[in-house]
Amino acid sequence: MADESHYQTLGIRPMADQDAIKRAYREKIRQHHPDRYAGERSQLQREGKLAALAALDRKIAESERTTQRINHAYAVLSDPVQRSTYDRAQGHRPPTASGPRTTSSARTTRSANTSASTGPSRPSSSSAGFQRQPVASKQKGGLPWAWFVGLMILVSLGAIMVNSFLDDGSRSAPVISSGPSARDLQSTEAALQTTRIARTQAIQEDTPTPQSPQDYLRSADAFMELGFYELALEGYNAAAESYREDADFNLKRGMAYAGLADGQPGDAAEFALASFRRALILQPDDTQAYRERGLLYYALWQTTEDTNYADLARADLNQLDDPDATVQAALSQLD
């Protein structure tokens, strides 16, 4: 694996675009991440199968090394500056937009073929002994600038008159309201959406230098706050090697996977449970981890009606001495 290129590590071609690189990275992380063995390892520990546990630990160590290569390859190829430097060093051609182009020789050949097929062409006006007059074809069919400016002024005046009429009507007939108006609500929602977009763009903005694990963690936390679970997981997974033994980190990554699962069984739910399990191994009295895992079990029980999920949810949520309203509602449904 020492001579393996970053493109080979992600399983893509050197001409791949950024979308293909991101898709390949997610797929490789999903295939090789060591956390997918967490459930199997816990079971072997409980059963006392030491030989199988040792073999699994070797597999986990290899998976961790593979994940490190994947993260490093993605860090280089997802940054345009680093990727350009790497491609020059490796002798790769940079990705370019390809498509059929018509060269001047091809146009000349096509013109000659057309002339040959249609017969002799008409003599040009220059050969007839007089100068050809310029044709003002660009202005044909278009509005003069004066008409366009005048039209814009009329539209602006009309908008001002309509707004003035609406404002006068609202002042002449005041309405006592017990809450914000529809216009206020729309403005507030638009402002919130603008804020979300601006924060997302700021978090995703490329930097000229490689990001540190702390940078990945901060961006992931910001995406979690916005509810963008998939983007948050990119940051958490990139920082996983540095925070693997941090219980709070595993809890937050589990919450991101749980948000992505949205109560549906599958890979996201399994990764969430593995992260919660690791958080509880590192900090057995973490009530927040019991709460989040119990609520995930509860959501899976509601989706699948599997009573095993109900028993697991009840066991986790009963660990809480002071359950909040959400937990109390879930326990009432489980009883």
C-alpha positions in Angstrom: 0.0 0.0 0.0 3.1 2.3 0.3 3.0 3.1 -3.5 -0.8 3.5 -3.6 -1.9 6.9 -4.9 -4.6 9.0 -3.3 -6.8 8.3 -6.2 -6.3 4.6 -5.8 -7.0 4.9 -2.1 -10.4 6.5 -2.8 -11.0 4.2 -5.8 -11.4 7.0 -8.4 -9.7 8.2 -11.6 -7.4 11.2 -11.6 -9.9 13.1 -13.7 -12.7 12.8 -11.1 -14.5 16.0 -10.0 -15.2 17.2 -6.5 -18.6 15.5 -6.3 -17.1 12.1 -7.3 -14.3 12.6 -4.7 -16.8 13.3 -1.9 -19.0 10.4 -2.9 -16.0 8.0 -3.0 -14.8 9.3 0.4 -18.1 8.7 2.1 -18.4 5.2 0.6 -14.9 4.2 1.7 -15.3 5.6 5.2 -18.6 3.7 5.5 -16.8 0.4 4.4 -13.7 0.7 6.5 -14.5 2.7 9.6 -13.4 0.8 12.8 -16.5 1.7 14.7 -18.5 -0.8 12.7 -16.8 -3.5 14.7 -17.8 -2.0 18.1 -20.9 -4.2 18.5 -19.1 -7.4 17.6 -16.2 -6.5 20.0 -18.5 -5.9 22.9 -20.2 -9.2 22.3 -16.9 -11.1 22.2 -15.8 -9.4 25.5 -19.0 -10.4 27.2 -18.7 -14.0 25.9 -15.0 -14.1 26.9 -13.7 -15.3 23.5 -10.2 -14.1 23.8 -8.8 -15.6 20.6 -11.6 -14.2 18.5 -11.2 -10.8 20.3 -7.5 -10.7 19.5 -8.2 -11.4 15.8 -10.9 -8.7 15.7 -8.5 -6.2 17.3 -6.0 -6.9 14.5 -8.8 -6.3 12.0 -9.7 -3.0 13.8 -6.1 -1.8 13.8 -5.9 -2.4 10.0 -9.2 -0.6 9.6 -7.9 2.3 11.5 -4.8 2.5 9.3 -7.0 2.3 6.2 -9.2 5.1 7.6 -6.2 7.3 8.1 -5.1 6.8 4.5 -8.6 7.6 3.3 -8.8 10.8 5.5 -5.4 11.9 4.2 -6.3 11.2 0.6 -9.5 13.1 1.0 -7.8 16.1 2.7 -5.4 16.4 -0.2 -7.9 15.8 -3.1 -10.7 18.0 -1.7 -8.4 21.0 -1.5 -7.8 22.5 -5.0 -4.4 23.9 -4.1 -3.1 20.7 -2.5 -4.6 18.6 -5.3 -2.9 20.7 -8.0 0.5 20.3 -6.2 -0.1 16.6 -5.8 -1.1 16.1 -9.4 2.0 17.9 -10.7 4.3 15.8 -8.4 2.6 12.6 -9.6 2.5 13.6 -13.2 -1.3 13.6 -13.4 -3.1 15.8 -15.9 -5.5 18.3 -14.2 -9.2 17.6 -14.9 -10.5 19.7 -17.8 -13.8 20.1 -19.4 -13.9 17.9 -22.5 -16.2 18.2 -25.4 -16.2 18.3 -29.2 -14.6 21.3 -30.7 -14.7 22.5 -34.2 -11.2 23.5 -35.4 -10.6 26.1 -38.1 -9.3 23.3 -40.4 -12.4 21.3 -39.9 -14.5 24.4 -40.7 -12.4 25.0 -43.8 -12.9 21.4 -44.9 -16.6 21.5 -44.3 -16.9 24.8 -46.2 -14.9 23.2 -49.1 -17.1 20.2 -49.1 -20.2 22.3 -49.1 -18.9 24.4 -52.0 -18.0 21.3 -54.0 -21.5 19.8 -53.4 -23.5 22.9 -54.3 -21.4 24.1 -57.2 -19.5 27.3 -57.8 -20.3 30.1 -55.4 -21.3 33.6 -56.3 -18.6 36.1 -56.8 -18.2 38.3 -53.7 -19.0 42.0 -53.8 -15.3 42.9 -53.5 -14.6 41.0 -56.7 -17.4 42.9 -58.4 -15.5 46.1 -58.0 -17.4 47.9 -55.2 -17.1 48.0 -51.4 -19.6 46.1 -49.3 -21.7 48.3 -46.9 -21.9 47.4 -43.2 -25.2 45.9 -42.1 -26.5 47.0 -38.7 -28.0 43.6 -37.8 -27.3 43.8 -34.1 -29.8 46.6 -33.5 -32.5 44.9 -35.5 -35.4 43.7 -33.3 -34.1 45.2 -30.1 -35.5 48.1 -28.0 -33.5 51.3 -28.0 -31.8 52.2 -24.7 -34.1 55.2 -24.2 -37.2 53.1 -24.4 -35.7 50.6 -22.0 -34.7 53.2 -19.4 -38.1 54.8 -19.7 -39.9 51.5 -19.1 -37.8 50.9 -16.0 -38.7 54.3 -14.6 -42.4 53.7 -15.2 -42.2 50.3 -13.4 -40.4 51.9 -10.4 -42.9 54.7 -10.1 -45.8 52.1 -10.3 -44.2 50.1 -7.5 -43.8 53.2 -5.3 -47.4 54.2 -5.8 -48.7 50.7 -4.9 -46.6 50.6 -1.7 -47.8 54.0 -0.8 -51.4 53.0 -1.3 -50.9 49.9 0.8 -49.2 51.8 3.6 -52.0 54.4 3.7 -54.6 51.7 3.9 -52.8 50.0 6.8 -52.5 53.3 8.7 -56.1 54.2 8.2 -57.4 50.9 9.6 -55.3 49.8 12.5 -55.9 46.2 13.6 -55.1 45.1 17.2 -53.2 41.8 16.9 -52.2 39.4 19.6 -49.1 38.2 17.7 -46.7 39.0 14.8 -48.2 39.7 11.4 -47.8 37.4 8.4 -45.3 39.9 6.9 -43.2 39.9 10.1 -43.2 36.1 10.2 -42.1 35.9 6.6 -39.3 38.4 7.2 -38.2 36.5 10.3 -38.2 33.1 8.4 -36.3 34.7 5.5 -33.7 36.1 7.9 -33.3 32.8 9.6 -32.9 31.0 6.2 -30.4 33.6 5.1 -28.4 33.1 8.3 -28.4 29.4 7.8 -27.1 29.7 4.2 -24.4 32.2 5.2 -23.2 30.1 8.1 -23.2 27.0 5.9 -21.1 28.8 3.2 -18.7 30.1 5.9 -18.2 26.6 7.4 -17.7 25.0 3.9 -15.3 27.6 2.6 -12.1 26.1 1.5 -8.9 27.1 3.4 -5.4 27.3 1.8 -4.0 25.2 4.6 -5.1 21.7 5.8 -7.6 21.8 8.6 -6.7 20.5 12.0 -8.9 18.0 14.0 -10.0 20.9 16.1 -11.2 22.8 13.0 -13.1 19.7 11.8 -14.7 19.4 15.2 -15.8 23.0 15.3 -17.3 22.9 11.8 -19.1 19.6 12.7 -20.6 21.2 15.8 -21.8 24.2 13.8 -23.4 21.9 11.2 -25.1 19.9 14.1 -26.5 23.2 15.4 -28.0 23.8 12.0 -29.4 20.3 11.7 -27.2 19.3 8.7 -26.3 15.8 10.0 -24.5 14.5 6.9 -22.2 17.5 6.7 -21.6 17.3 10.5 -20.6 13.7 10.1 -17.9 14.6 7.5 -16.2 16.7 10.1 -16.7 14.2 13.0 -15.3 11.4 10.9 -12.3 13.5 9.8 -11.5 14.2 13.4 -12.3 10.7 14.7 -8.7 9.6 15.0 -7.8 12.4 17.4 -10.9 12.1 19.5 -11.5 8.4 19.5 -11.1 8.1 23.3 -13.3 11.2 24.0 -16.7 10.2 25.4 -18.3 13.5 24.6 -17.1 13.3 21.0 -18.5 9.8 20.5 -21.8 11.0 22.0 -22.0 13.9 19.5 -21.2 11.7 16.6 -23.8 9.2 17.7 -26.4 12.0 17.8 -25.4 13.0 14.3 -25.9 9.5 13.0 -29.2 9.2 14.9 -30.4 12.4 13.3 -29.4 11.0 9.9 -31.2 7.7 10.6 -34.4 9.5 11.5 -35.9 6.5 13.2 -35.2 4.1 10.3 -33.1 0.9 10.8 -30.0 0.7 8.6 -26.3 1.7 8.6 -26.9 5.2 10.1 -28.8 3.7 13.1 -26.1 1.0 13.6 -23.3 3.6 13.5 -25.2 5.7 16.0 -25.7 2.8 18.4 -22.0 1.9 18.1 -21.0 5.5 18.9 -23.3 5.6 21.9 -21.9 2.3 23.1 -18.4 3.5 22.9 -19.3 6.7 24.8 -20.7 4.6 27.6 -17.6 2.4 27.6 -15.5 5.4 28.1 -17.9 7.0 30.6 -20.3 4.5 32.0 -22.4 7.0 34.0 -23.1 9.3 31.0 -26.8 9.9 31.4 -27.0 11.9 28.2 -25.7 8.9 26.2 -28.4 6.7 27.8 -31.0 9.3 26.9 -30.0 9.6 23.3 -29.6 5.9 22.8 -32.9 5.2 24.5 -34.7 7.7 22.3 -33.1 6.1 19.2 -34.3 2.7 20.3 -37.8 4.2 21.0 -37.9 5.7 17.4 -36.8 2.3 15.9 -39.5 0.6 17.9 -42.1 3.0 16.6 -40.9 2.4 13.0 -40.5 -1.4 13.1 -42.8 -2.4 16.0 -40.0 -4.7 17.1 -40.5 -5.4 20.9 -36.7 -5.9 21.3 -36.2 -2.2 20.5 -38.9 -1.4 23.1 -37.2 -3.4 25.8 -33.8 -1.7 25.0 -35.4 1.7 25.0 -37.1 1.1 28.3 -33.9 -0.1 29.9 -31.9 3.0 28.8 -34.5 5.6 29.6 -35.1 4.2 33.1 -31.4 5.0 33.8 -32.4 8.7 34.1 -33.2 9.9 37.6 -34.8 13.1 36.4 -36.4 12.4 32.9 -37.5 15.4 30.9 -40.8 15.7 29.1 -39.6 13.9 26.0 -38.4 10.9 27.9 -41.5 10.8 30.1 -43.7 10.8 26.9 -41.6 7.9 25.4 -41.8 5.9 28.7 -45.6 6.4 28.8 -45.9 4.9 25.3 -43.5 2.0 26.2 -45.4 1.0 29.3 
